[in-house]
Amino acid sequence: MQLIQTLVTRGLLLEGDRFRASEAIKASPDYPPHQVLVDKGFIREDVLLPVLAEEFGLELIDLSQATITKDVLAAMPQKLVHRKNLMPVAKHHGTLVVATGDPFDVYAIDELQTLTGLHVVPVLAPPREITRLIKQYFGVGGDTVADLAEAAKGQQDDVEFLEALETDDSEMAKAAQEASVVKLVNQILVEAANERASDIHVETEEKGIRIRYRIDGLLQLQNLPPEINRFALAIISRIKIMARLNIAEKRLPQDGRIKMRVQGREIDVRVSIIPMIHGEGIVMRLLDKGRMAFDLKMCGMMPDIHNTFKQLIDRPHGIVLVTGPTGSGKSTTLYSALNEIKDEVTKIITVEDPVEYNQEGISQIQTHAKIGLTFGHALRSILRHDPDVILVGEIRDLETAEMAIHASLTGHMVFSTLHTNDAPSAFTRMIDMGVEPFLVSSTVEGVMAQRLVRTICPDCKTTFVPDVDAMPLDFPLRRGSVKPAPDLAIQKGVVEMMATSAASDGKLWKGMGCRACRQSGYRGRTGIHELLINNDVMKELVVQRVNAGVIRLEALKAGMTTLRQDGWRKVLNGTTTIDEVTRTTAGDIS
C-alpha cells in the first residue's frame, strides 16, 4: 500500500479513491499492484510509470523504436521472456539490460541472473510495449511453442467456441488436440482479432509454414519461432476440427465455418482449405461482429455523394447497384443503406451467399446451391412474401438479373452488387449477361462504384510539402501543367473546386509511423466512391447498346465524380495519401 500512499501524497490519486484502490489491489493478489490501478482506471499508465521508475531507482525507456540484435536475444532464456514478460534490450561486458513492466517482481531478475550468469540491469517500460517486442522478435505464440502453457493456468481462455467440436481417435486428431497446439491456434486467432485483421493466411512451404494477416487490405507477414514448423500438420488439423471439416481429406478443397467468441467479441470465421504443392493452404476470413457498425455516415462518402445516394435509396422502386472488386466494402455499403431505410413499416428481405452479418429487423435468406436454393429461385419465392425492399447478394447470372428486374418492375426496391471496375460498366455487364437493354435502362436507377483506401493514422499524422513534379498527371495541384482528357474537361468546375480545396501553402498530409499503426503510417480504411445517377440521355444510350466509355462521358456531363477524383478530394482534405489512391484506382488522364 506504500504505492497508494505515494500517489496520494503527490496528488496523482484522490484521497477519496484510496480505499477503493486498496480493495482493488487486495482483490487481485496475482497481478502487479500498479497494473491493477491502471486497469481499474485509477491512474493513467504514462503518469504512473515515471513515479515507479523514481521510487525503484530504475531508468524509464521508450521501446517504440528499439532494435534488438541477435546476440542479445540469444542470451535470454525464452521461458522467462514469456512467463515473466521480460525483454532483453542490450548486452555488453557481461551485463544484460532487460526491460520489465513489473518492478515489484525482484525474483524474476534474480532467476534471470542465475540462469544466464550475467549481471542483469532492469529498466522500466510499458508492459504493452514489452509484449509487442516479444511478439516481434520471438514470434506470435512463441510461448506455446516453447511449451509454456502452464503460464496461463488459472486464467480464463481467451477463445470460446459457440458450437461443440467433434473429433475422432485418429493420430492426427490426437496431435491436433494437444494443449500446446490448441493454445497456439487460439493465440493466432486472438492476435489477428486484436490487430483488426480481416483474413489469416496459413501457407505451407517446403521448409514449413508462414502466417500472414491481411490488415487494412494489405498482407503483413508475422514473425514466427522456427520451432513452429514442427507443429505445422497439427495446426492445420486443429483448424479443420474447429471448422468441422474432414481432417483425413488432403486432396480436395474444403470450406467450413467457425463460430467463436474472442475476449468477449463474437467472431464468425469462414475457412477455405485448398491443397497446394507442399501441403494445404488455409485462408480464414474473420467477420468481427462486435466491431462492425453499419452506418451510412461512416462509409466515408463526401457530403455531396452521401446526400445524392440517400435520395437514391429512398426511391420507391428500381435497382441500385454497388460495384467493385472483392473486398471493396460493397456489403458494408449495402447493409448501411438498409439500416438507413429500415423502419417498422418496411419489409426488407435479403438473399445472400453467405449471410455475413445478422441484422435485426431484416429477414435474411442463405442460398444453398446443392438443394437448388439459388439467388434466382429464392427471388421467385421472395416476391410472394410481400417485401418492400430486396437485397440480392450478387447478380451473377441471367436468371438472377431477370428476377431482380422483374422485382423492380413490380414495384420493389432492389439492391445488389456487381463485379465491375467502374459505375458505367454496370450497364454493359448486365447486357452482356443477356438482359434486354430496354429493361436495364428502365430499371437501374443508379450505380455506386467504390474502393477502399487506407486512412492516415491520426496519432502520427503530419503535413509535408510534396514534390509537384512527382505527382500523378491528373492530380489537381498539377492542373496547370497538363491538359485534361476530353471527358475531364467537361468537369472544369469539379477540378477547380478540388484544386482550391488544397491547403494554401501546397502542403499535404502523411503518417510518420508509430506504435498505434505498426509503423505503417496508416490505420483503418475508408471508401472512395463514384456515383452514377441514370437519366433520360443515358437510358437512350443503354438502349442503343453503346460502350461504357460513351455512358461515362454522359455521366461526367451530368456531374458524376470519378473514383480517382473522389480519391483526390480525400487526399486534399487529409484523409488518405496519393499513394493509396494510385494503388486502388486508374488514372483519369488519357
Secondary structure, 3 states (H helix, E strand, C coil): CHHHHHHHHCCCCCHHHHHHHHHHHHHCCCCCHHHHHHHCCCCCHHHHHHHHHHHHCCCECCCCCCCCCHHHHHCCCHHHHHHCCCEEEEEECCEEEEEECCCCCHHHHHHHHHHHCCEEEEEECCHHHHHHHHHHHHCCCHHHHCCCHHHHCCCCCCEEECCCCCCCCCHHHHHHCCHHHHHHHHHHHHHHHHCCEEEEEEEEECCEEEEEEEECCEEEECCCCHHHHHHHHHHHHHHHHHCCCCCCCCCCCEEEEEEEEECCEEEEEEEEEEEECCEEEEEEEEEEHHHCCCCHHHCCCCHHHHHHHHHHHCCCCEEEEEECCCCCCHHHHHHHHHHHHCCCCCCEEEEECCCCCCCCCCEEEECEHHHCECHHHHHHHHHHHCCCEEEECCCCCHHHHHHHHHHHHCCCEEEEEECCCCCCHHHHHHHHHCCCHHHHHHHEEEEEEEEEEEEECCCCEEEECCCHHHCCCCCHHHCCCCCCCHHHHCCHHHHHHHHHCCCCCCCEEEECCCCCCCCCCEEEEEEEEEEEECCHHHHHHHHCCCCHHHHHHHHHHCCCCCHHHHHHHHHHCCCCCHHHHHHHCCCCCC
